[in-house]
Amino acid sequence: MAASDADAAESCARRAIARRLSVRVAVCAALATIVVVWVRLRPSEAETICLTAVQALEQGDGDALVRLADPVEVKRLEITPTKVRRVLARTLRRHGAPGPLVAKPDTWPYSNVFRFSITPAGGVASRGWRRPLDMHVVQDRPGGPYYLRLSLLLMYGAGCATPPELSTDTWVAFYEVAHPIGILGVHNVPADTWVFWNSRYWTHEARRCGYTGPLPHAP
């Protein structure tokens, strides 16, 4: 009888150990699943920048948009929060706050560039836009940080929410808004290309697009 009791106790102990191991395995599996899901659903650096920029556009926050941009771009093009707000007030926010904006990833063939399509929640026509707004988040240097390409965002904004007094050409419309307030040009993508208003290149492009007004560089 004693031996039988001992066997029963040992069997019970084994079952208890097995249950604890099963619980631990189940907990570990659940934690692993949570980690995998979190990693997959966690916004990437580029997505986080996009979402922050969208919120800044909704609020007209020039300071936040400048903070998201590459300091090199901000310095070379002499972009300031005040200038950003002035561009927005004449283009994307000329009818007031655009309301909630929706960002969707867009196709782009370059691995260092993430492009997003931005539209008002009620559709482009609801805010007088002509088309969705393109937003580019760029990694100019391998292994370096991602930045909002701010001058290009402002330029596309001039193209998608163009006041009637400006050119229907996106580049020319932005020139008409940006040059008088002291923004010196555009940092283009995907190449690390700078287009300055006082360059021969810009003079040629502006004339090609039909702009007949004065230019910083003599034609």
C-alpha positions in Angstrom: 0.0 0.0 0.0 2.8 2.4 0.8 4.5 1.7 -2.5 1.2 2.3 -4.3 0.7 5.6 -2.4 4.3 6.6 -3.4 3.6 5.8 -7.0 0.4 7.8 -7.0 2.2 10.8 -5.4 5.0 10.6 -8.0 2.5 10.4 -10.8 0.6 13.4 -9.4 3.8 15.4 -9.1 4.7 14.5 -12.7 1.3 15.8 -13.9 1.7 19.0 -11.9 5.1 19.6 -13.5 3.8 18.8 -16.9 0.9 21.3 -16.4 3.4 24.0 -15.2 5.5 23.4 -18.3 2.5 23.5 -20.5 1.4 26.9 -19.0 5.0 28.3 -19.4 5.1 27.1 -23.0 1.7 28.7 -23.7 2.7 31.9 -22.1 6.0 32.1 -24.0 4.1 31.3 -27.3 1.6 34.1 -26.5 4.3 36.6 -25.7 6.2 35.7 -28.9 3.0 36.2 -30.9 2.4 39.6 -29.3 6.0 40.7 -30.1 5.7 39.6 -33.7 2.4 41.4 -34.1 3.8 44.5 -32.4 6.8 44.6 -34.6 4.7 44.1 -37.7 2.1 46.7 -36.8 4.5 49.2 -35.2 4.9 52.3 -37.5 8.2 52.5 -39.3 10.3 55.6 -38.9 9.1 56.9 -42.2 5.4 56.2 -41.3 5.9 58.0 -37.9 7.3 61.1 -39.7 4.4 61.0 -42.1 1.7 60.8 -39.4 3.4 63.6 -37.4 3.6 65.8 -40.6 -0.1 65.1 -41.3 -1.0 66.3 -37.9 1.1 69.4 -38.4 -0.6 70.1 -41.7 -4.0 69.8 -40.0 -2.9 72.3 -37.3 -0.9 74.6 -39.5 2.1 73.9 -37.3 5.1 75.3 -39.2 7.5 74.7 -36.3 6.6 70.9 -36.3 7.1 70.7 -40.0 10.5 72.3 -39.9 11.6 70.0 -37.1 10.8 67.0 -39.3 12.9 68.3 -42.2 16.6 67.8 -42.8 18.5 70.7 -41.1 20.6 70.9 -44.2 17.5 71.6 -46.4 16.2 74.1 -43.9 19.5 76.0 -43.8 20.3 75.9 -47.5 16.8 77.0 -48.6 16.3 79.4 -45.7 13.1 77.8 -44.6 11.6 79.0 -41.3 8.3 78.1 -39.5 6.9 81.6 -40.4 7.6 81.1 -44.1 6.0 77.6 -43.9 2.9 79.0 -42.3 2.7 81.7 -45.0 2.9 79.1 -47.8 0.3 77.0 -46.2 -2.0 79.9 -45.6 -2.0 80.7 -49.3 -2.3 77.1 -50.6 -3.3 74.1 -48.5 -5.0 76.1 -45.8 -6.3 79.0 -47.9 -9.9 77.9 -47.1 -8.9 77.4 -43.4 -8.0 74.2 -41.6 -8.2 71.3 -44.0 -9.9 69.1 -41.3 -8.8 65.5 -40.8 -6.3 64.3 -43.4 -5.9 60.7 -44.6 -2.4 59.3 -45.5 -1.9 56.3 -47.7 1.4 54.7 -48.8 2.0 55.2 -52.5 4.2 53.3 -54.9 7.7 54.6 -55.4 10.6 52.7 -57.0 13.4 53.9 -54.8 14.3 52.1 -51.6 15.4 55.3 -49.8 12.2 57.2 -50.4 8.8 56.6 -48.9 5.9 58.4 -50.7 2.5 59.0 -49.2 -0.7 60.3 -50.8 -2.5 62.8 -48.5 -6.2 63.7 -49.0 -8.8 65.4 -46.9 -11.1 62.9 -45.2 -14.0 64.3 -47.2 -12.2 64.0 -50.5 -10.1 66.6 -52.4 -13.1 68.5 -53.7 -14.3 69.1 -50.1 -11.4 71.5 -49.5 -11.0 72.9 -53.0 -7.9 70.7 -53.8 -7.3 69.7 -57.4 -5.5 66.4 -56.5 -4.0 64.5 -53.6 -0.9 65.9 -51.9 2.4 63.9 -52.4 4.6 63.6 -49.3 8.1 62.2 -49.5 10.1 60.9 -46.5 13.7 60.4 -47.6 16.9 58.8 -46.3 19.6 60.8 -48.2 22.5 59.0 -46.5 22.8 55.2 -46.1 22.2 54.3 -42.5 21.2 57.9 -41.8 17.9 59.3 -40.4 14.8 59.8 -42.5 13.5 63.3 -43.0 10.4 64.9 -44.4 11.3 66.6 -47.7 9.7 69.8 -46.7 10.3 72.1 -49.7 8.9 69.4 -52.0 5.8 69.0 -49.8 5.2 72.7 -49.9 5.7 72.8 -53.7 3.2 69.9 -54.2 0.8 71.7 -51.9 0.9 74.8 -54.2 0.0 72.4 -57.0 -2.9 70.6 -55.4 -4.5 73.6 -53.8 -3.6 76.4 -56.2 -5.1 79.8 -55.7 -6.7 81.2 -59.0 -4.1 83.9 -59.2 -1.2 81.5 -59.5 0.1 79.4 -62.4 -1.5 76.0 -63.0 2.0 74.6 -63.3 3.1 73.2 -59.9 6.7 74.4 -60.0 5.8 77.9 -61.2 3.0 78.2 -58.6 5.4 77.4 -55.8 8.0 79.8 -57.2 5.3 82.5 -57.2 4.5 81.8 -53.5 8.0 80.9 -52.2 10.4 83.3 -53.9 8.8 86.6 -52.6 9.0 85.4 -49.0 12.6 84.2 -49.2 12.4 80.4 -49.7 15.3 79.9 -52.1 14.3 76.8 -54.1 13.4 73.1 -53.8 15.3 70.0 -52.7 14.1 67.4 -55.2 13.9 63.6 -55.1 15.0 60.9 -55.6 18.4 62.2 -56.4 20.0 64.7 -54.0 19.1 67.5 -56.4 18.8 71.2 -55.5 16.9 73.6 -57.7 17.6 77.2 -56.8 15.5 80.0 -58.2 18.6 82.0 -59.2 20.0 79.2 -61.3 20.2 79.1 -65.1 18.4 75.7 -64.8 15.4 77.3 -63.1 15.2 80.1 -65.6 15.1 77.6 -68.4 12.5 75.5 -66.8 10.3 78.4 -65.8 10.3 79.8 -69.4 9.7 76.3 -70.7 6.6 76.1 -68.5 5.3 79.3 -69.9 6.2 81.7 -67.0 6.8 85.2 -68.5 7.3 87.1 -65.2 10.6 88.4 -63.8 13.2 85.8 -62.7 16.2 86.1 -60.4 18.5 85.0 -63.1 18.4 86.8 -66.4 17.0 84.7 -69.3 
